[in-house]
Amino acid sequence: MLDPLAKLPVLTAMSDATDVVLAAETLAAALCHAELECVVFFCSAEYPLPELAIALNSAFGDTPLVGCTTAGEITPRGYDRGSIVALGFDRRWFSIETALIEALDDFSLLQAQQQVDQLISHIHQRQGVVQPGRFFAMTLLDGLSSQEELVLVALDSALGSIAHFGGSAGDDIQLAGTHVFVNGAFHTQAAALTLVRTSLDFEVFTTHHMQSLAHKLVVTAADPDSRCVYELNAEPAAQVYADMLGLHPQQLNPNVFALHPLAVKLGHEYYVRSIQKVNPDLSLTFYCAVGNGMVLTAMQPQPILPDLEKRFAAIESRIGKPLITLGCDCFLRRLETEHLDSLDEASSFFRHHRVIGFNTYGEHFDGVHINQTFTGVVIGEAEN
């Protein structure tokens, strides 16, 4: 065990070992110390999850663990795959409590308020653990549950002025099963709500690199519960979308969806509604809820890195050099980066700005479920 006096407020570690015991022990060797408050991790869905859960519980003992499966990881090396990455938070700077939310389709505002109040109460009861500071919240949610909108709206109301971000778990674009980890086990149809109080400066943010185009599509037949759009402009949805791009429906795939997104305008902002897949009946399944009568605007991606550089420069001008950035990056942004052959450049940016996180099936920001964004929290360095 390393000397806790030598610890930073947040430590990071990663492993690409396929053996779950070796991977867990590698993380624990780098993160465990006497003042360890909580560990947040993101792991490839390629790992055998029941065995990984046992290995992590054994390696970290009583230390609380929260995490999820991914569609790619952001590690100290930058963009990664087939790995597990973790952050260890020091209780001298952080107080952290996590709750498991189940039965997502029946989650109510009353339940949300009870969960939030309980987490705040537990933190307030731990006198002397951390100097009075500010709260932020992180949500991790089963990315194939189709319940993000319901859960996030309720939690946003309960959280009030507490800034909130998060991401939906992935499974390397297999669309077979996504999991969140809390209370020592992986869960589906569930969410993890983590409340953090810290004396360090931080800023919760979201950003995207999209510019709106003139082309509009009206949703004329849809099932919001299943996120399935049957018709756009009163014609089969996939056919209309493909015609707009000069393609055949058979040519539609995740790379096309990443480069030609659709968005809904709420107020003065556009929020991307990413397409998940084309169905045999030429309907389109989305990653976010899309309802009848909604007007979707065609969007044109701009270069990703200039947008990130501008946003991070603004944040760092306010809170100083980052200690760590916990980032939720839509997997479609990663696909776009791969398509443009700029993964190395993006990884260099992540390393420079100390970004750790994962590629998501959707991002969460102050109660809104969004796609094709980079969302997270920048935590500033402790004063000497």
Secondary structure as GFF3:
##gff-version 3
##sequence-region A 1 384
A	DSSP	three_ten_helix	4	6	.	.	.	ID=ss1
A	DSSP	beta_strand	10	15	.	.	.	ID=ss2
A	DSSP	alpha_helix	20	31	.	.	.	ID=ss3
A	DSSP	beta_strand	36	44	.	.	.	ID=ss4
A	DSSP	alpha_helix	49	60	.	.	.	ID=ss5
A	DSSP	beta_strand	65	70	.	.	.	ID=ss6
A	DSSP	beta_strand	73	75	.	.	.	ID=ss7
A	DSSP	beta_strand	78	80	.	.	.	ID=ss8
A	DSSP	beta_strand	84	90	.	.	.	ID=ss9
A	DSSP	beta_strand	94	102	.	.	.	ID=ss10
A	DSSP	three_ten_helix	104	106	.	.	.	ID=ss11
A	DSSP	alpha_helix	109	125	.	.	.	ID=ss12
A	DSSP	beta_strand	134	141	.	.	.	ID=ss13
A	DSSP	alpha_helix	148	159	.	.	.	ID=ss14
A	DSSP	beta_strand	163	168	.	.	.	ID=ss15
A	DSSP	beta_strand	180	182	.	.	.	ID=ss16
A	DSSP	beta_strand	185	187	.	.	.	ID=ss17
A	DSSP	beta_strand	190	198	.	.	.	ID=ss18
A	DSSP	beta_strand	202	207	.	.	.	ID=ss19
A	DSSP	beta_strand	210	223	.	.	.	ID=ss20
A	DSSP	beta_strand	228	232	.	.	.	ID=ss21
A	DSSP	beta_strand	235	236	.	.	.	ID=ss22
A	DSSP	alpha_helix	237	245	.	.	.	ID=ss23
A	DSSP	three_ten_helix	249	251	.	.	.	ID=ss24
A	DSSP	alpha_helix	254	259	.	.	.	ID=ss25
A	DSSP	beta_strand	262	266	.	.	.	ID=ss26
A	DSSP	beta_strand	269	272	.	.	.	ID=ss27
A	DSSP	beta_strand	275	278	.	.	.	ID=ss28
A	DSSP	beta_strand	284	286	.	.	.	ID=ss29
A	DSSP	beta_strand	295	301	.	.	.	ID=ss30
A	DSSP	alpha_helix	304	319	.	.	.	ID=ss31
A	DSSP	beta_strand	322	330	.	.	.	ID=ss32
A	DSSP	alpha_helix	331	339	.	.	.	ID=ss33
A	DSSP	alpha_helix	343	352	.	.	.	ID=ss34
A	DSSP	beta_strand	355	360	.	.	.	ID=ss35
A	DSSP	beta_strand	363	365	.	.	.	ID=ss36
A	DSSP	beta_strand	368	370	.	.	.	ID=ss37
A	DSSP	beta_strand	374	380	.	.	.	ID=ss38
###
